[in-house]
Amino acid sequence: MIEVLPTSQANRLGLRFSGKLTAKEREQVYVPQVEHILESYGSIRLLLQFDEHFAGAEPGAFDGAFLGRRIDRFEKVAVIGEPERFFPIKLASRNMKGEFRVFESDQAQEAWRWLEQ
């Protein structure tokens, strides 16, 4: 499941991931949210929070091509949780011109502050 966090505003988008991510959810939540922000603001600051119930993603749930075509428009990406379980995020961050930072599960407020700077 993907939940848009209520602290999202302007070009800052926070998403909480729980359970198993599906391609359908990506298409219905992640893609439209990111596209809207990029169309409205030109760039995005993204917070990805993986809760303790996150169980990975089904095949095809993460589209590297979608991210790759937009990676230069990501100013900052904050990842909260256990990103070592989710290798594609670290891999994509290597191609970012913007900043990438990992936060522990109990550092959500710190992650938001960093995203807003």
NORKA-V45287 format. One record per residue. N is the residue number from 1. D_CENTER is the distance of its C-alpha to the mean C-alpha in Angstrom with 1 decimal. Layout:
n=N d_center=D_CENTER
n=N d_center=D_CENTER
This chain:
n=1 d_center=13.2
n=2 d_center=10.2
n=3 d_center=11.1
n=4 d_center=10.3
n=5 d_center=11.3
n=6 d_center=14.6
n=7 d_center=13.9
n=8 d_center=11.9
n=9 d_center=14.3
n=10 d_center=15.3
n=11 d_center=12.6
n=12 d_center=10.3
n=13 d_center=7.8
n=14 d_center=7.0
n=15 d_center=6.2
n=16 d_center=8.4
n=17 d_center=9.1
n=18 d_center=12.9
n=19 d_center=15.5
n=20 d_center=15.1
n=21 d_center=12.6
n=22 d_center=14.7
n=23 d_center=14.8
n=24 d_center=16.2
n=25 d_center=13.4
n=26 d_center=11.0
n=27 d_center=13.8
n=28 d_center=14.6
n=29 d_center=11.4
n=30 d_center=8.3
n=31 d_center=10.7
n=32 d_center=12.9
n=33 d_center=10.6
n=34 d_center=9.2
n=35 d_center=12.9
n=36 d_center=14.4
n=37 d_center=12.8
n=38 d_center=13.7
n=39 d_center=17.1
n=40 d_center=17.8
n=41 d_center=16.8
n=42 d_center=16.5
n=43 d_center=13.4
n=44 d_center=10.0
n=45 d_center=8.7
n=46 d_center=5.1
n=47 d_center=5.0
n=48 d_center=3.8
n=49 d_center=7.5
n=50 d_center=9.5
n=51 d_center=12.9
n=52 d_center=16.3
n=53 d_center=16.6
n=54 d_center=13.7
n=55 d_center=15.9
n=56 d_center=13.9
n=57 d_center=13.6
n=58 d_center=16.6
n=59 d_center=17.7
n=60 d_center=16.2
n=61 d_center=13.1
n=62 d_center=10.9
n=63 d_center=12.6
n=64 d_center=12.8
n=65 d_center=15.0
n=66 d_center=12.7
n=67 d_center=10.3
n=68 d_center=13.5
n=69 d_center=15.2
n=70 d_center=12.8
n=71 d_center=11.7
n=72 d_center=14.4
n=73 d_center=13.1
n=74 d_center=10.0
n=75 d_center=11.9
n=76 d_center=9.8
n=77 d_center=6.6
n=78 d_center=7.4
n=79 d_center=7.0
n=80 d_center=9.5
n=81 d_center=11.8
n=82 d_center=13.2
n=83 d_center=11.2
n=84 d_center=14.7
n=85 d_center=14.6
n=86 d_center=11.7
n=87 d_center=13.2
n=88 d_center=11.4
n=89 d_center=8.5
n=90 d_center=11.5
n=91 d_center=13.3
n=92 d_center=11.1
n=93 d_center=11.0
n=94 d_center=14.8
n=95 d_center=14.9
n=96 d_center=13.0
n=97 d_center=15.5
n=98 d_center=13.4
n=99 d_center=12.8
n=100 d_center=10.7
n=101 d_center=11.5
n=102 d_center=11.5
n=103 d_center=12.8
n=104 d_center=15.0
n=105 d_center=14.7
n=106 d_center=17.2
n=107 d_center=15.7
n=108 d_center=13.4
n=109 d_center=15.8
n=110 d_center=16.0
n=111 d_center=12.2
n=112 d_center=12.5
n=113 d_center=15.8
n=114 d_center=14.5
n=115 d_center=11.8
n=116 d_center=14.9
n=117 d_center=17.3
